[in-house]
Amino acid sequence: MKLRLILLSLISMIFILNGCATYEFTGKREMRGVWVATVANIDWPASRKQTTEQKIEDLKKEFDKLKAAGINAVFFQVRTECDALYQSEYEPWSYWLTGTQGQAPEPFFDPLKLAVDEAHKRGMELHAWLNPYRAVKKIGDYPAAPTHISETYPEWILNFKDYKMLDPGIPAVRDYIKMVVGDIINKYDVDGIHFDDYFYPYGPKVSNEDSITYLQYSNGITNIDDWRRYNINTMIAQVYDTIKQVKPYVKFGVSPFGIVENRYAGTNGFNSYSILYCDPLTWIKDKTVDYIVPQLYWSMNHEKAPYSKLLPWWASVTGDVHLYIGLYSSDLASPRAKGDKYEIDNQIKMNRETKNVSGHIFFSSKSLTANSFGEFSARVKDELQSHPALPPLMAWKNFVVPAAPAKLNVAYSSGQVNMSWEQSDKSNVAGYIIYRFKSDEEVDLNNSARIAAVIPGADKCEFIDRIPEKYIGEVQYIISAYNRLYQESKKGLSLKLNITR
């Protein structure tokens, strides 16, 4: 008998380690983001040759799948190479959208406007993702538009073998980037501005390409490496100030390469501090970003850059700035991946067990929506993100807390509750949260398993709840309103109801 119990225990342990055991996460606040990459048509549009109608329909379907997977924030790439997937005052339409840089969609549509509207309809945030400096990803890929910055301001460009970028050392370049960001947040109802990891080139490393700029604009900085980091840090701070001045509720964050310097977490990989001149610790210290998303794109026990070492180090240095983790799900969860098929699952679980980690962002969208990732995306939907989650609160972002809903009306029949309510003041309402509790349990509004629905839209003051079997008997509903920063009304509307079959 004792031997049998030992064997059963071992089998249970193996079952759990292989990721087959039931896993439930009930945290209410968690960033669950995804990067939707447009460069090289990685995620959208599927083809530059698609019709406008096909592109619009595909984006809606993509967002439907992301919502079903529990995503609450989309990071949508709108500027890949000093171009635009939106109606820009300053930059040409993207080649990746229409097949010709500078050519508008025909029939016309605005991808960023579409993405904002469709994300908000589904209760997801929309962060406009820009590359700040990259001007030509690969020289010769396609002709530049006459209005492209490499043609109109060639003196602003650093030229490499097959790559062009804006010169970070020129003050006018910083002003230009600020102007582009300001144009977006003035014209579009975005929830955030997001920069990726491309600052100075990954390779070949910059050498003397910016030496003349350094002579002109050194600002008394005697070390050219320090000067390069100063340029980027200054640009980040200026963009943050621009956002604060125009729409202070808009969030700003950057997703740097996952290793800053190897000495910090005991890694042995690429050093972004001295090659990309990326200095996220200064952004954190100076609070010139609202969130940071290090791209920790390696396995738990990677030989040179183990996730298990990098995660706790990042968690120890980010302080009040929100820390979300960039996950390489398109690679590590790919059916072709040779490692542990539960690698990303285990990374998410480690995030949740590590203090100061506020969520994750998947790269890229196809890992949750493509048929080839069906097994992984099913686990995300049914296990890892099976309950709704709201984006984390940023205490330093002020927005008026909405008034609570009032005058709840309910009608119960045939296993479902039809409810409606009134919201007299909708000026700061972005949507509603419906909580459902059994009468004999503690009311815990931080338990996401008790969220019956998150309903976007101030005007949609109704909900049909199809009652699960376990809720037979007395049920208590609580309804709260939330604003665009997902701050809830101070007092929720509450009602008890007796459910029978």
C-alpha positions in Angstrom: 0.0 0.0 0.0 2.8 2.4 0.9 4.6 1.7 -2.4 1.4 2.4 -4.3 1.0 5.8 -2.6 4.6 6.7 -3.4 4.1 5.8 -7.0 0.9 7.8 -7.2 2.7 10.8 -5.7 5.5 10.5 -8.2 3.0 10.3 -11.1 1.3 13.4 -9.7 4.6 15.3 -9.6 5.4 14.3 -13.1 1.9 15.4 -14.2 2.4 18.8 -12.7 5.9 19.3 -14.0 4.8 18.6 -17.5 2.2 21.4 -17.3 -0.8 19.1 -17.4 -2.2 20.0 -14.0 -5.0 22.5 -13.7 -3.6 26.0 -13.2 -5.7 28.9 -12.2 -4.6 32.5 -11.7 -7.1 34.9 -10.1 -5.1 38.1 -9.9 -7.3 41.0 -11.0 -4.5 43.4 -12.3 -2.1 42.2 -14.9 -0.7 43.5 -18.1 -1.6 41.0 -20.8 -0.2 42.6 -23.9 0.7 41.5 -27.4 2.9 43.1 -30.1 1.2 43.3 -33.5 4.1 43.7 -35.9 3.5 45.4 -39.3 7.2 45.6 -40.5 7.8 42.8 -43.1 4.1 41.9 -42.7 4.9 39.8 -39.7 1.4 39.9 -38.2 -0.6 42.4 -40.2 -1.5 43.0 -43.0 -0.9 39.5 -44.3 0.0 40.9 -47.6 0.6 44.4 -49.0 -1.5 43.3 -52.0 -4.7 42.6 -50.0 -7.6 44.8 -50.7 -8.7 47.5 -48.2 -11.7 45.3 -47.3 -9.5 42.3 -46.6 -7.1 44.2 -44.5 -9.9 45.7 -42.4 -11.6 42.3 -42.0 -8.3 40.6 -41.0 -7.5 43.1 -38.4 -11.0 42.7 -36.8 -10.6 38.9 -36.8 -7.1 39.3 -35.3 -8.5 41.5 -32.5 -11.3 39.0 -31.9 -8.8 36.2 -31.3 -6.7 38.4 -29.1 -9.7 39.3 -26.9 -10.7 35.7 -26.7 -7.1 34.9 -25.5 -7.5 37.3 -22.6 -5.3 40.1 -24.0 -6.1 43.5 -22.5 -3.5 45.7 -24.4 -2.4 45.7 -28.0 0.9 47.3 -29.0 0.3 48.1 -32.7 3.2 49.0 -34.8 2.5 52.3 -36.7 6.0 53.6 -37.5 8.5 51.0 -38.8 11.1 53.0 -40.9 10.2 56.7 -40.4 7.0 55.9 -42.2 3.4 55.8 -41.1 0.5 53.3 -40.8 -1.7 56.3 -40.0 -2.5 59.7 -41.6 0.7 61.5 -40.8 1.5 65.2 -41.3 5.2 64.4 -41.5 6.0 60.9 -42.9 4.9 58.9 -45.9 2.6 55.9 -45.9 4.4 52.7 -45.1 5.5 50.3 -47.8 4.4 47.5 -45.6 0.8 48.7 -45.9 0.4 49.4 -49.6 3.5 48.1 -51.3 4.7 51.5 -52.3 6.1 53.9 -49.7 4.1 57.2 -49.8 1.0 55.6 -51.4 -2.2 55.8 -49.3 -4.6 52.9 -49.1 -7.2 52.8 -51.9 -10.1 52.8 -51.0 -8.8 54.9 -48.1 -8.7 53.7 -44.5 -6.6 54.7 -41.5 -5.1 51.6 -39.8 -4.3 53.4 -36.5 -7.8 54.8 -36.3 -9.2 51.4 -37.1 -7.0 49.7 -34.5 -7.9 52.2 -31.8 -11.6 51.8 -32.4 -11.6 48.0 -32.6 -9.4 47.6 -29.5 -11.7 49.9 -27.5 -14.8 48.1 -28.7 -13.3 44.9 -27.2 -12.1 46.6 -23.9 -8.4 46.4 -24.9 -5.9 49.3 -24.6 -4.2 50.4 -27.8 -0.6 51.5 -27.6 1.0 53.0 -30.7 4.3 51.3 -31.3 7.0 53.4 -33.0 10.6 52.8 -33.8 12.2 56.2 -33.0 15.4 56.1 -35.2 15.3 53.4 -37.9 14.9 55.1 -41.3 15.8 52.3 -43.8 15.7 48.7 -42.5 17.6 47.3 -45.5 18.9 49.5 -48.3 17.5 48.4 -51.6 14.4 46.7 -50.3 12.2 49.2 -52.1 12.4 52.8 -53.4 12.0 55.5 -50.8 9.2 58.1 -51.3 10.4 61.6 -52.2 8.9 62.8 -48.9 10.8 60.3 -46.8 13.2 61.8 -44.2 16.2 60.1 -45.8 15.5 62.1 -49.0 14.3 65.4 -47.5 17.0 65.6 -44.7 19.9 63.4 -45.7 22.1 65.4 -43.3 20.1 63.8 -40.4 20.9 60.3 -41.5 23.7 57.9 -40.3 24.6 55.5 -43.1 25.8 52.0 -42.6 26.4 49.2 -45.1 22.8 48.3 -45.6 21.0 50.4 -43.0 20.1 54.0 -42.4 19.0 55.6 -39.1 18.3 59.1 -37.8 21.3 60.6 -36.0 20.5 60.7 -32.3 23.1 63.3 -31.7 21.4 66.0 -33.7 19.0 68.2 -31.5 16.7 68.7 -34.5 16.2 65.0 -34.7 15.0 64.9 -31.2 12.6 67.7 -31.9 11.4 65.8 -35.0 10.7 62.6 -33.0 8.8 64.7 -30.4 6.8 66.3 -33.2 5.8 62.8 -34.6 4.7 61.6 -31.2 2.8 64.8 -30.5 1.0 64.4 -33.9 -0.2 60.9 -33.0 -1.4 61.7 -29.5 -3.2 64.9 -30.7 -5.1 63.1 -33.5 -5.7 59.6 -32.1 -7.3 58.3 -28.9 -4.3 56.0 -28.1 -3.8 54.7 -24.6 0.0 54.6 -24.9 3.1 55.4 -26.9 5.6 52.6 -27.1 9.2 52.4 -28.4 11.0 49.2 -29.2 14.7 48.3 -28.8 16.3 49.7 -31.9 18.5 52.6 -30.9 22.0 52.5 -32.4 22.5 49.4 -34.6 22.9 45.9 -33.4 25.5 45.3 -36.0 27.8 46.5 -37.2 28.5 48.6 -34.1 28.6 52.3 -34.7 32.2 53.5 -35.0 33.0 56.9 -36.6 29.7 57.4 -38.4 28.6 60.1 -36.0 32.0 61.7 -35.3 31.2 64.9 -37.1 27.9 65.2 -35.1 29.9 64.6 -31.9 32.2 67.5 -32.7 29.2 69.8 -33.4 27.0 68.8 -30.4 29.2 67.2 -27.8 27.7 69.4 -25.0 31.0 69.1 -23.2 30.8 65.3 -22.8 34.3 64.0 -23.3 33.4 60.3 -23.8 31.6 59.6 -27.0 29.9 56.5 -25.5 28.5 58.5 -22.7 27.4 61.2 -25.2 25.5 58.6 -27.3 23.6 57.4 -24.2 23.0 61.0 -23.3 21.4 61.6 -26.7 19.0 58.7 -26.2 18.2 59.5 -22.6 17.5 63.1 -23.6 15.1 62.0 -26.4 13.3 59.7 -24.0 12.8 62.4 -21.4 11.6 64.9 -24.0 9.1 62.5 -25.4 7.8 61.8 -21.9 7.4 65.5 -21.3 5.6 66.0 -24.6 3.1 63.3 -23.6 2.6 64.8 -20.1 1.9 68.2 -21.6 -0.6 67.1 -24.3 -2.4 64.1 -22.7 -1.0 63.2 -19.3 -3.1 60.0 -19.0 -1.4 58.5 -22.1 1.2 55.9 -21.0 4.8 55.8 -22.3 7.1 52.8 -22.2 10.1 51.2 -23.9 11.0 47.6 -24.6 14.8 47.4 -24.4 17.0 44.4 -25.1 16.9 42.1 -22.1 20.6 42.4 -21.0 21.9 45.8 -20.1 25.3 44.7 -18.8 26.4 41.1 -18.1 27.7 42.1 -14.6 24.2 42.7 -13.3 22.6 39.3 -13.6 25.6 37.0 -14.2 24.8 36.6 -17.9 27.3 36.3 -20.8 25.5 37.7 -23.8 25.2 40.8 -26.0 25.8 44.0 -24.1 23.2 46.6 -25.0 24.6 49.4 -22.8 27.8 49.7 -24.8 26.6 48.6 -28.2 23.1 50.0 -28.5 23.8 52.7 -26.0 20.6 51.8 -24.2 20.4 53.0 -20.6 17.1 51.9 -19.1 18.3 52.3 -15.6 18.6 56.0 -16.1 15.0 56.1 -17.5 13.8 54.2 -14.4 15.8 56.5 -12.0 14.6 59.7 -13.7 11.0 58.3 -14.1 11.0 59.3 -17.8 9.0 56.1 -18.6 5.8 54.8 -17.1 6.7 51.2 -17.8 9.6 49.1 -19.0 9.4 45.9 -21.1 12.7 44.1 -21.2 12.8 41.5 -24.0 13.7 38.4 -22.1 13.7 36.2 -25.1 15.6 33.2 -23.8 14.7 30.0 -22.0 14.8 29.5 -18.2 18.2 27.8 -18.3 19.7 29.4 -21.4 23.5 29.0 -21.4 24.3 32.6 -21.7 21.2 34.5 -20.7 18.9 32.5 -18.4 15.5 33.9 -17.9 15.6 32.6 -14.3 18.5 35.0 -13.6 17.4 38.0 -15.6 13.8 38.2 -14.3 14.6 38.7 -10.6 17.3 41.2 -11.5 14.9 43.3 -13.5 12.3 43.0 -10.7 14.9 44.3 -8.2 15.7 47.5 -10.2 12.5 48.9 -11.6 11.1 50.5 -8.4 7.8 52.3 -9.0 8.1 52.1 -12.8 5.8 49.3 -14.0 7.7 46.2 -15.1 6.2 44.0 -17.9 8.2 41.2 -19.5 8.6 40.7 -23.2 8.1 37.0 -24.0 9.3 35.4 -27.2 6.3 33.2 -27.7 6.6 33.1 -31.5 9.9 31.2 -31.0 9.8 29.4 -27.6 6.2 28.3 -28.0 6.5 27.4 -31.7 5.7 23.9 -32.8 9.2 23.8 -34.2 10.8 24.7 -30.9 13.2 22.1 -29.6 13.0 23.0 -25.9 10.3 22.6 -23.3 6.9 23.0 -24.9 5.8 24.7 -21.7 8.6 27.2 -21.6 6.4 30.3 -21.9 3.9 28.9 -19.6 6.6 28.4 -16.9 7.9 31.9 -17.5 4.5 33.5 -17.0 4.1 31.5 -13.8 7.5 32.7 -12.6 6.5 36.3 -13.4 3.4 35.9 -11.2 5.5 34.5 -8.3 8.0 37.4 -8.5 7.4 40.6 -6.6 7.3 43.8 -8.7 6.4 42.0 -12.0 3.1 43.4 -13.3 2.5 41.4 -16.4 3.8 40.3 -19.8 3.7 41.1 -23.5 3.8 38.3 -26.2 5.9 38.7 -29.3 4.1 38.4 -31.5 0.4 38.3 -32.3 0.7 35.2 -34.5 1.7 33.1 -31.5 -1.9 33.6 -30.2 -3.8 33.7 -33.5 -2.1 31.4 -36.1 -3.4 27.9 -36.5 0.1 26.4 -36.1 0.2 27.7 -32.5 -3.2 26.2 -31.6 -2.0 24.1 -28.7 -0.2 27.0 -27.1 -2.9 29.6 -27.7 -5.5 27.2 -26.3 -3.5 27.0 -23.0 -3.2 30.8 -22.9 -7.0 31.1 -23.3 -8.2 28.2 -21.2 -5.5 28.1 -18.5 -3.0 30.9 -18.2 -5.5 33.7 -18.9 -8.8 32.0 -18.3 -10.2 34.8 -16.1 -10.3 38.5 -17.1 -7.7 40.9 -15.9 -7.5 44.7 -15.9 -4.3 46.6 -16.7 -2.3 47.5 -13.7 -3.0 50.9 -12.1 -0.5 53.7 -12.4 -0.8 55.7 -9.2 1.0 58.7 -10.7 -1.6 59.0 -13.6 -4.6 61.1 -12.5 -8.0 60.8 -14.1 -11.4 61.4 -12.6 -12.9 58.4 -10.9 -16.3 57.7 -12.4 -19.6 57.8 -10.5 -21.0 54.4 -9.5 -23.9 52.9 -11.5 -27.4 53.2 -10.1 -30.9 51.7 -10.3 -30.2 48.2 -11.2 -33.1 46.2 -12.8 -33.0 42.4 -13.1 -35.2 39.7 -14.5 -34.4 36.0 -14.2 -35.7 33.2 -16.3 -34.5 29.9 -17.9 -31.0 30.0 -16.4 -30.1 33.5 -17.2 -30.2 36.9 -15.6 -31.0 40.0 -17.7 -29.8 43.1 -16.0 -29.7 46.8 -16.8 -28.7 49.8 -14.8 -28.4 53.6 -15.1 -25.4 55.8 -15.3 -26.3 59.4 -14.8 -22.8 60.8 -15.4 -21.0 59.0 -18.2 -18.3 61.7 -18.8 -15.5 59.6 -17.2 -16.8 56.1 -17.8 -15.0 53.7 -20.2 -17.0 50.7 -19.2 -18.4 48.5 -16.4 -17.3 45.4 -14.4 -19.8 42.8 -13.3 -18.8 40.7 -10.3 -20.8 37.6 -9.3 -20.5 35.9 -5.9 -22.3 33.1 -4.1 -24.0 34.3 -1.0 -21.9 32.2 1.4 -18.5 33.4 0.1 -16.4 36.4 1.0 -16.8 39.4 -1.4 -13.3 39.8 -2.8 -13.2 42.3 -5.6 -9.6 41.4 -6.3 -10.5 37.8 -7.3 -10.8 37.8 -11.1 -12.5 34.4 -11.0 -15.6 36.4 -9.7 -15.6 38.8 -12.7 -18.5 37.7 -14.8 -17.8 40.3 -17.5 -15.9 43.5 -18.4 -18.2 45.6 -20.6 -16.5 48.3 -22.6 -18.5 51.5 -23.5 -20.2 54.0 -21.3 -23.6 53.6 -23.0 -23.9 49.8 -22.8 -25.7 49.6 -19.5 -27.0 46.0 -19.8 -25.7 42.5 -19.5 -27.1 39.0 -19.8 -25.5 36.5 -17.4 -25.9 32.9 -18.2 -25.6 31.4 -14.8 -23.1 28.5 -14.2 -24.6 25.5 -12.4 -22.5 26.2 -9.2 -24.3 29.5 -8.6 -27.7 27.9 -8.0 -29.1 29.5 -4.8 -28.6 33.1 -3.6 -26.2 35.1 -5.8 -24.8 38.6 -5.2 -24.0 40.9 -8.1 -21.8 44.0 -7.8 -21.4 46.4 -10.7 -18.8 49.2 -10.9 -17.8 51.7 -13.5 -14.2 52.2 -14.6 -12.4 55.0 -16.5 -9.9 54.8 -19.3 -7.1 54.1 -16.7 -9.2 51.3 -15.3 -9.8 53.1 -12.0 -13.1 51.9 -10.6 -16.0 53.8 -9.0 -15.7 54.1 -5.3 -18.9 52.3 -4.5 -20.3 49.6 -6.6 -24.0 48.9 -7.1 -24.9 45.6 -5.3 -27.9 43.3 -5.6 -28.8 39.8 -4.2 -30.9 37.4 -6.2 -32.2 33.9 -5.6 -31.4 31.6 -8.6 -33.3 28.4 -9.1 -33.5 25.8 -11.9 
